[in-house]
Amino acid sequence: MSRIFDEIRAEAAHECSLEAAGRLLADNRFSHEEIAKYTELTLDEIEELARKIAASS
């Protein structure tokens, strides 16, 4: 049961990181590398998110 809660917590933390990365990308003051470092997301995740944001604009 504890493993399930750990997975849920990790997924929630990942979602929060993605949301923060989206705000940082929108602010346009940080490089993709810096955003990856600060959010602990991979550079690939940041670049994919940047493409999605650009496509929706």
For each residue, the residues with C-beta under 8 A, 3 or more apart:
1: 4 5
2: 5 6
3: 6 7
4: 1 7 8
5: 1 2 8 9
6: 2 3 9 10
7: 3 4 10 11
8: 4 5 11 12
9: 5 6 12 13
10: 6 7 13 14
11: 7 8 14 15
12: 8 9 15 16
13: 9 10 16 17
14: 10 11 17 18 41
15: 11 12 18 19
16: 12 13 19 20
17: 13 14 20 21 39 40 41
18: 14 15 21 22 39 41 45 49
19: 15 16 22 23
20: 16 17 23 24 38 39
21: 17 18 24 25 35 36 39 41 45 46 49
22: 18 19 25 26 49 53
23: 19 20 26 27
24: 20 21 27 29 30 35 38 39
25: 21 22 28 30 35 46 49 50 53
26: 22 23 53
27: 23 24 30
28: 25
29: 24
30: 24 25 27 34 35 38
31: 34 35
32: 35 36 43 46 47 50
33: 36 37 43
34: 30 31 37 38
35: 21 24 25 30 31 32 38 39 41 46
36: 21 32 33 39 40 41 42 43 45 46
37: 33 34 40
38: 20 24 30 34 35
39: 17 18 20 21 24 35 36 46
40: 17 36 37
41: 14 17 18 21 35 36 45 46
42: 36 45 46
43: 32 33 36 46 47
44: 47 48
45: 18 21 36 41 42 48 49
46: 21 25 32 35 36 39 41 42 43 49 50
47: 32 43 44 50 51
48: 44 45 51 52
49: 18 21 22 25 45 46 52 53
50: 25 32 46 47 53 54
51: 47 48 54 55
52: 48 49 55 56
53: 22 25 26 49 50 56 57
54: 50 51 57
55: 51 52
56: 52 53
57: 53 54
